[in-house]
Amino acid sequence: MSARILVTGASGTVGGATARLLAAGGHPVRLLGRDAARLPDPGPNGELVTGDFADPAALRAAMSGIEAVLVVTADPRLPGHDANVVRAAQEAGVGRLVKLSALAVAEPGAQDFITRWQREAEERIRACGIAWTMLRPRAFMSNTLAWAEGIRTSGTVRAWPADARAACVDPYDIACVAVRALTEPGHTGRAYALTGPAAVTAREQTEVLARVLGRPLAFEELDADRVRRAAEVRYGAEVARALQESAERRVQGGTSRVEPEAARLLGRPARTYEQWARENAALFAG
């Protein structure tokens, strides 16, 4: 039987997809989340545990008997969560950490708040003495689900920037790489740059969605300051500023490079935005 695996962030996009793939593959997986009702089915060899990154005792209990952990933390304002995960892994004798990070950490020009947090989290894992693998994706294709309400109610996508290119990646591909890193040898000390097969713009993604949904969609480019103010309300000033700086790097061409790692690791082409959109069309249609 394969080693027992803990998936943190299992109610989220990549964590959830990874958990489902592991369960489908028959791996004995343990899923950690604050609310068990939001976690996927762990399969006949799996289990659900509840806990919070702010609770070191719960983390230690969740990691008992665990060989490999998918580390998915979500709040750059709470770096103590990352420290708690690493400390619990050390105390539990975990053998491998696979960290969901971000491609921006490898880019010297990226100095925003979120990227600094991810860099610090990576450095903490590298220094902890546990074998590690870093997954560094570009922006998720699923981020465009933020457009779903506007598409349903008015047939309009509102976004900024309109014509900057990003080699966004399907979260399913990230999860497929995560499964390999969690279950196979040969990934220790590697940092994988994960992108889609093409750099696309928001306007082009809107055209894809219109084709997939079979109806016309309008595109309205928002004002950058309006986007920042909305993000401030939702996330706070530091995160909003970081998101704006990331978008500005996209405008400057800093997110358009297509990397070969996903295709090499998966043995197939990385999935396109149109493939993702066709699989998720119902979420836009209501």
Contacts in CASP RR format, 6 or more apart in sequence:
PFRMAT RR
TARGET T0000
AUTHOR 0000-0000-0000
METHOD contacts of the structure
MODEL  1
MSARILVTGASGTVGGATARLLAAGGHPVRLLGRDAARLPDPGPNGELVT
GDFADPAALRAAMSGIEAVLVVTADPRLPGHDANVVRAAQEAGVGRLVKL
SALAVAEPGAQDFITRWQREAEERIRACGIAWTMLRPRAFMSNTLAWAEG
IRTSGTVRAWPADARAACVDPYDIACVAVRALTEPGHTGRAYALTGPAAV
TAREQTEVLARVLGRPLAFEELDADRVRRAAEVRYGAEVARALQESAERR
VQGGTSRVEPEAARLLGRPARTYEQWARENAALFAG
1 28 0 8 1.000
1 45 0 8 1.000
2 26 0 8 1.000
2 27 0 8 1.000
2 28 0 8 1.000
2 183 0 8 1.000
3 28 0 8 1.000
3 67 0 8 1.000
3 68 0 8 1.000
3 183 0 8 1.000
4 28 0 8 1.000
4 29 0 8 1.000
4 30 0 8 1.000
4 65 0 8 1.000
4 66 0 8 1.000
4 67 0 8 1.000
5 22 0 8 1.000
5 27 0 8 1.000
5 28 0 8 1.000
5 29 0 8 1.000
5 30 0 8 1.000
5 66 0 8 1.000
5 67 0 8 1.000
5 68 0 8 1.000
5 69 0 8 1.000
5 70 0 8 1.000
5 182 0 8 1.000
5 183 0 8 1.000
6 29 0 8 1.000
6 30 0 8 1.000
6 31 0 8 1.000
6 32 0 8 1.000
6 62 0 8 1.000
6 63 0 8 1.000
6 66 0 8 1.000
6 68 0 8 1.000
6 69 0 8 1.000
6 70 0 8 1.000
6 94 0 8 1.000
7 15 0 8 1.000
7 16 0 8 1.000
7 18 0 8 1.000
7 19 0 8 1.000
7 22 0 8 1.000
7 29 0 8 1.000
7 30 0 8 1.000
7 31 0 8 1.000
7 32 0 8 1.000
7 69 0 8 1.000
7 70 0 8 1.000
7 72 0 8 1.000
8 15 0 8 1.000
8 32 0 8 1.000
8 33 0 8 1.000
8 53 0 8 1.000
8 69 0 8 1.000
8 70 0 8 1.000
8 71 0 8 1.000
8 72 0 8 1.000
8 73 0 8 1.000
8 85 0 8 1.000
9 15 0 8 1.000
9 16 0 8 1.000
9 32 0 8 1.000
9 33 0 8 1.000
9 70 0 8 1.000
9 72 0 8 1.000
9 74 0 8 1.000
10 16 0 8 1.000
10 18 0 8 1.000
10 19 0 8 1.000
10 31 0 8 1.000
10 32 0 8 1.000
10 33 0 8 1.000
10 39 0 8 1.000
10 40 0 8 1.000
11 33 0 8 1.000
11 34 0 8 1.000
11 35 0 8 1.000
11 38 0 8 1.000
11 39 0 8 1.000
11 40 0 8 1.000
12 72 0 8 1.000
13 140 0 8 1.000
13 142 0 8 1.000
13 171 0 8 1.000
14 72 0 8 1.000
14 100 0 8 1.000
14 137 0 8 1.000
14 140 0 8 1.000
14 171 0 8 1.000
14 174 0 8 1.000
14 175 0 8 1.000
14 178 0 8 1.000
15 70 0 8 1.000
15 72 0 8 1.000
15 100 0 8 1.000
15 175 0 8 1.000
15 178 0 8 1.000
16 39 0 8 1.000
16 40 0 8 1.000
16 175 0 8 1.000
17 171 0 8 1.000
17 172 0 8 1.000
17 174 0 8 1.000
17 175 0 8 1.000
18 70 0 8 1.000
18 175 0 8 1.000
18 178 0 8 1.000
18 179 0 8 1.000
18 182 0 8 1.000
19 29 0 8 1.000
19 31 0 8 1.000
19 39 0 8 1.000
19 40 0 8 1.000
19 42 0 8 1.000
20 40 0 8 1.000
20 41 0 8 1.000
20 175 0 8 1.000
21 175 0 8 1.000
21 176 0 8 1.000
21 179 0 8 1.000
22 29 0 8 1.000
22 179 0 8 1.000
22 182 0 8 1.000
22 183 0 8 1.000
23 29 0 8 1.000
23 40 0 8 1.000
23 41 0 8 1.000
23 42 0 8 1.000
23 43 0 8 1.000
23 45 0 8 1.000
23 46 0 8 1.000
26 43 0 8 1.000
26 44 0 8 1.000
26 45 0 8 1.000
27 45 0 8 1.000
27 183 0 8 1.000
28 45 0 8 1.000
28 46 0 8 1.000
29 42 0 8 1.000
29 43 0 8 1.000
29 45 0 8 1.000
29 46 0 8 1.000
30 42 0 8 1.000
30 46 0 8 1.000
30 47 0 8 1.000
30 48 0 8 1.000
30 49 0 8 1.000
30 62 0 8 1.000
30 66 0 8 1.000
31 39 0 8 1.000
31 40 0 8 1.000
31 42 0 8 1.000
31 46 0 8 1.000
31 47 0 8 1.000
31 48 0 8 1.000
31 49 0 8 1.000
32 49 0 8 1.000
32 50 0 8 1.000
32 51 0 8 1.000
32 59 0 8 1.000
32 62 0 8 1.000
33 39 0 8 1.000
33 48 0 8 1.000
33 49 0 8 1.000
33 50 0 8 1.000
33 51 0 8 1.000
33 52 0 8 1.000
34 50 0 8 1.000
34 51 0 8 1.000
34 52 0 8 1.000
35 50 0 8 1.000
36 48 0 8 1.000
36 49 0 8 1.000
36 50 0 8 1.000
39 48 0 8 1.000
42 48 0 8 1.000
49 58 0 8 1.000
49 61 0 8 1.000
49 62 0 8 1.000
50 58 0 8 1.000
51 58 0 8 1.000
51 59 0 8 1.000
51 62 0 8 1.000
52 58 0 8 1.000
53 59 0 8 1.000
53 73 0 8 1.000
53 78 0 8 1.000
53 80 0 8 1.000
53 81 0 8 1.000
53 84 0 8 1.000
53 85 0 8 1.000
54 78 0 8 1.000
54 81 0 8 1.000
54 84 0 8 1.000
55 84 0 8 1.000
56 84 0 8 1.000
56 87 0 8 1.000
56 88 0 8 1.000
59 84 0 8 1.000
59 85 0 8 1.000
59 88 0 8 1.000
60 88 0 8 1.000
60 91 0 8 1.000
60 92 0 8 1.000
62 88 0 8 1.000
63 69 0 8 1.000
63 88 0 8 1.000
63 89 0 8 1.000
63 91 0 8 1.000
63 92 0 8 1.000
63 93 0 8 1.000
63 94 0 8 1.000
64 92 0 8 1.000
65 92 0 8 1.000
66 92 0 8 1.000
66 94 0 8 1.000
67 94 0 8 1.000
67 95 0 8 1.000
67 96 0 8 1.000
68 94 0 8 1.000
68 95 0 8 1.000
68 96 0 8 1.000
68 97 0 8 1.000
68 98 0 8 1.000
68 182 0 8 1.000
68 183 0 8 1.000
69 85 0 8 1.000
69 89 0 8 1.000
69 94 0 8 1.000
69 96 0 8 1.000
69 97 0 8 1.000
69 98 0 8 1.000
70 98 0 8 1.000
70 100 0 8 1.000
70 178 0 8 1.000
70 182 0 8 1.000
71 82 0 8 1.000
71 85 0 8 1.000
71 97 0 8 1.000
71 98 0 8 1.000
71 99 0 8 1.000
71 100 0 8 1.000
71 125 0 8 1.000
72 100 0 8 1.000
73 81 0 8 1.000
73 82 0 8 1.000
73 85 0 8 1.000
73 121 0 8 1.000
75 81 0 8 1.000
76 113 0 8 1.000
76 114 0 8 1.000
76 117 0 8 1.000
76 118 0 8 1.000
76 238 0 8 1.000
76 239 0 8 1.000
76 242 0 8 1.000
77 238 0 8 1.000
77 239 0 8 1.000
79 117 0 8 1.000
79 120 0 8 1.000
79 121 0 8 1.000
82 120 0 8 1.000
82 121 0 8 1.000
82 124 0 8 1.000
83 124 0 8 1.000
86 97 0 8 1.000
86 124 0 8 1.000
86 125 0 8 1.000
86 128 0 8 1.000
86 130 0 8 1.000
89 95 0 8 1.000
89 97 0 8 1.000
89 128 0 8 1.000
89 130 0 8 1.000
90 128 0 8 1.000
90 129 0 8 1.000
90 130 0 8 1.000
93 130 0 8 1.000
94 130 0 8 1.000
95 130 0 8 1.000
95 131 0 8 1.000
96 130 0 8 1.000
96 131 0 8 1.000
96 132 0 8 1.000
96 133 0 8 1.000
96 182 0 8 1.000
96 188 0 8 1.000
97 125 0 8 1.000
97 128 0 8 1.000
97 130 0 8 1.000
97 131 0 8 1.000
97 132 0 8 1.000
97 133 0 8 1.000
98 132 0 8 1.000
98 133 0 8 1.000
98 135 0 8 1.000
98 178 0 8 1.000
98 181 0 8 1.000
98 182 0 8 1.000
98 187 0 8 1.000
99 121 0 8 1.000
99 122 0 8 1.000
99 125 0 8 1.000
99 132 0 8 1.000
99 133 0 8 1.000
99 134 0 8 1.000
99 135 0 8 1.000
100 135 0 8 1.000
100 137 0 8 1.000
100 174 0 8 1.000
100 178 0 8 1.000
101 118 0 8 1.000
101 121 0 8 1.000
101 122 0 8 1.000
101 134 0 8 1.000
101 135 0 8 1.000
101 136 0 8 1.000
101 191 0 8 1.000
102 114 0 8 1.000
102 115 0 8 1.000
102 118 0 8 1.000
102 136 0 8 1.000
102 137 0 8 1.000
103 136 0 8 1.000
103 137 0 8 1.000
103 138 0 8 1.000
103 193 0 8 1.000
103 194 0 8 1.000
103 195 0 8 1.000
103 255 0 8 1.000
103 259 0 8 1.000
104 110 0 8 1.000
104 112 0 8 1.000
104 114 0 8 1.000
104 115 0 8 1.000
104 118 0 8 1.000
104 246 0 8 1.000
104 249 0 8 1.000
105 115 0 8 1.000
105 118 0 8 1.000
105 119 0 8 1.000
105 122 0 8 1.000
105 136 0 8 1.000
106 136 0 8 1.000
106 191 0 8 1.000
106 193 0 8 1.000
107 115 0 8 1.000
107 249 0 8 1.000
107 254 0 8 1.000
109 249 0 8 1.000
110 245 0 8 1.000
110 246 0 8 1.000
110 249 0 8 1.000
111 245 0 8 1.000
112 241 0 8 1.000
112 242 0 8 1.000
112 245 0 8 1.000
112 246 0 8 1.000
113 238 0 8 1.000
113 239 0 8 1.000
113 241 0 8 1.000
113 242 0 8 1.000
114 239 0 8 1.000
114 242 0 8 1.000
114 243 0 8 1.000
114 246 0 8 1.000
115 242 0 8 1.000
115 246 0 8 1.000
122 134 0 8 1.000
122 191 0 8 1.000
125 132 0 8 1.000
125 134 0 8 1.000
126 132 0 8 1.000
131 188 0 8 1.000
131 189 0 8 1.000
132 188 0 8 1.000
132 189 0 8 1.000
133 181 0 8 1.000
133 187 0 8 1.000
133 188 0 8 1.000
133 189 0 8 1.000
133 190 0 8 1.000
133 191 0 8 1.000
133 192 0 8 1.000
134 189 0 8 1.000
134 190 0 8 1.000
134 191 0 8 1.000
134 192 0 8 1.000
135 174 0 8 1.000
135 177 0 8 1.000
135 178 0 8 1.000
135 181 0 8 1.000
135 192 0 8 1.000
135 194 0 8 1.000
136 191 0 8 1.000
136 192 0 8 1.000
136 193 0 8 1.000
136 194 0 8 1.000
137 169 0 8 1.000
137 174 0 8 1.000
137 194 0 8 1.000
137 195 0 8 1.000
138 166 0 8 1.000
138 167 0 8 1.000
138 168 0 8 1.000
138 169 0 8 1.000
138 194 0 8 1.000
138 195 0 8 1.000
138 196 0 8 1.000
138 255 0 8 1.000
139 166 0 8 1.000
139 168 0 8 1.000
139 169 0 8 1.000
139 255 0 8 1.000
140 168 0 8 1.000
140 169 0 8 1.000
140 170 0 8 1.000
140 171 0 8 1.000
140 174 0 8 1.000
141 168 0 8 1.000
141 169 0 8 1.000
141 170 0 8 1.000
141 171 0 8 1.000
141 273 0 8 1.000
141 276 0 8 1.000
141 277 0 8 1.000
142 170 0 8 1.000
142 171 0 8 1.000
142 276 0 8 1.000
142 280 0 8 1.000
143 168 0 8 1.000
144 202 0 8 1.000
144 205 0 8 1.000
144 209 0 8 1.000
145 280 0 8 1.000
145 283 0 8 1.000
145 284 0 8 1.000
147 157 0 8 1.000
147 158 0 8 1.000
147 159 0 8 1.000
147 206 0 8 1.000
147 209 0 8 1.000
147 284 0 8 1.000
148 283 0 8 1.000
148 284 0 8 1.000
148 286 0 8 1.000
150 156 0 8 1.000
150 157 0 8 1.000
150 158 0 8 1.000
151 157 0 8 1.000
151 209 0 8 1.000
151 213 0 8 1.000
151 217 0 8 1.000
151 284 0 8 1.000
152 284 0 8 1.000
152 285 0 8 1.000
152 286 0 8 1.000
154 218 0 8 1.000
155 215 0 8 1.000
155 216 0 8 1.000
155 217 0 8 1.000
155 218 0 8 1.000
156 217 0 8 1.000
156 218 0 8 1.000
156 219 0 8 1.000
156 220 0 8 1.000
157 202 0 8 1.000
157 205 0 8 1.000
157 206 0 8 1.000
157 209 0 8 1.000
157 217 0 8 1.000
157 218 0 8 1.000
157 219 0 8 1.000
157 220 0 8 1.000
158 220 0 8 1.000
158 221 0 8 1.000
158 222 0 8 1.000
159 202 0 8 1.000
159 219 0 8 1.000
159 220 0 8 1.000
159 221 0 8 1.000
159 222 0 8 1.000
160 202 0 8 1.000
160 221 0 8 1.000
160 222 0 8 1.000
160 223 0 8 1.000
160 224 0 8 1.000
160 226 0 8 1.000
160 227 0 8 1.000
160 247 0 8 1.000
161 201 0 8 1.000
161 202 0 8 1.000
161 221 0 8 1.000
161 224 0 8 1.000
161 247 0 8 1.000
161 250 0 8 1.000
161 251 0 8 1.000
162 201 0 8 1.000
162 202 0 8 1.000
162 203 0 8 1.000
162 219 0 8 1.000
162 221 0 8 1.000
163 201 0 8 1.000
163 202 0 8 1.000
163 203 0 8 1.000
164 201 0 8 1.000
164 202 0 8 1.000
164 247 0 8 1.000
164 250 0 8 1.000
164 251 0 8 1.000
164 253 0 8 1.000
164 255 0 8 1.000
165 199 0 8 1.000
165 200 0 8 1.000
165 201 0 8 1.000
165 250 0 8 1.000
165 253 0 8 1.000
165 255 0 8 1.000
165 256 0 8 1.000
166 199 0 8 1.000
166 200 0 8 1.000
166 201 0 8 1.000
166 250 0 8 1.000
166 255 0 8 1.000
166 256 0 8 1.000
167 195 0 8 1.000
167 196 0 8 1.000
167 197 0 8 1.000
167 198 0 8 1.000
167 199 0 8 1.000
167 200 0 8 1.000
167 255 0 8 1.000
167 256 0 8 1.000
167 257 0 8 1.000
167 258 0 8 1.000
167 259 0 8 1.000
168 195 0 8 1.000
168 196 0 8 1.000
168 200 0 8 1.000
168 273 0 8 1.000
169 194 0 8 1.000
169 195 0 8 1.000
169 196 0 8 1.000
169 262 0 8 1.000
169 270 0 8 1.000
170 196 0 8 1.000
170 270 0 8 1.000
170 271 0 8 1.000
170 273 0 8 1.000
170 275 0 8 1.000
170 276 0 8 1.000
172 271 0 8 1.000
172 276 0 8 1.000
173 194 0 8 1.000
173 196 0 8 1.000
173 262 0 8 1.000
173 266 0 8 1.000
173 270 0 8 1.000
173 271 0 8 1.000
174 194 0 8 1.000
176 265 0 8 1.000
176 266 0 8 1.000
177 192 0 8 1.000
177 194 0 8 1.000
177 261 0 8 1.000
177 262 0 8 1.000
177 265 0 8 1.000
177 266 0 8 1.000
180 187 0 8 1.000
180 265 0 8 1.000
181 187 0 8 1.000
181 190 0 8 1.000
181 192 0 8 1.000
192 261 0 8 1.000
192 262 0 8 1.000
192 265 0 8 1.000
193 259 0 8 1.000
193 261 0 8 1.000
194 259 0 8 1.000
194 261 0 8 1.000
194 262 0 8 1.000
194 270 0 8 1.000
195 257 0 8 1.000
195 258 0 8 1.000
195 259 0 8 1.000
195 261 0 8 1.000
195 262 0 8 1.000
195 270 0 8 1.000
196 258 0 8 1.000
196 262 0 8 1.000
196 270 0 8 1.000
196 271 0 8 1.000
196 272 0 8 1.000
197 258 0 8 1.000
197 263 0 8 1.000
197 269 0 8 1.000
197 270 0 8 1.000
197 271 0 8 1.000
197 272 0 8 1.000
198 258 0 8 1.000
198 272 0 8 1.000
198 273 0 8 1.000
199 255 0 8 1.000
199 256 0 8 1.000
199 257 0 8 1.000
199 258 0 8 1.000
200 208 0 8 1.000
200 273 0 8 1.000
202 219 0 8 1.000
203 219 0 8 1.000
205 273 0 8 1.000
205 277 0 8 1.000
206 217 0 8 1.000
206 219 0 8 1.000
207 217 0 8 1.000
208 273 0 8 1.000
208 274 0 8 1.000
208 277 0 8 1.000
209 217 0 8 1.000
209 277 0 8 1.000
209 284 0 8 1.000
210 216 0 8 1.000
210 217 0 8 1.000
211 274 0 8 1.000
212 274 0 8 1.000
212 277 0 8 1.000
212 278 0 8 1.000
212 281 0 8 1.000
213 281 0 8 1.000
213 284 0 8 1.000
213 285 0 8 1.000
224 244 0 8 1.000
224 247 0 8 1.000
227 244 0 8 1.000
227 247 0 8 1.000
228 240 0 8 1.000
228 241 0 8 1.000
228 243 0 8 1.000
228 244 0 8 1.000
229 240 0 8 1.000
231 239 0 8 1.000
231 240 0 8 1.000
231 243 0 8 1.000
231 244 0 8 1.000
232 240 0 8 1.000
234 240 0 8 1.000
235 243 0 8 1.000
246 255 0 8 1.000
249 255 0 8 1.000
250 256 0 8 1.000
262 270 0 8 1.000
263 269 0 8 1.000
263 270 0 8 1.000
277 284 0 8 1.000
END
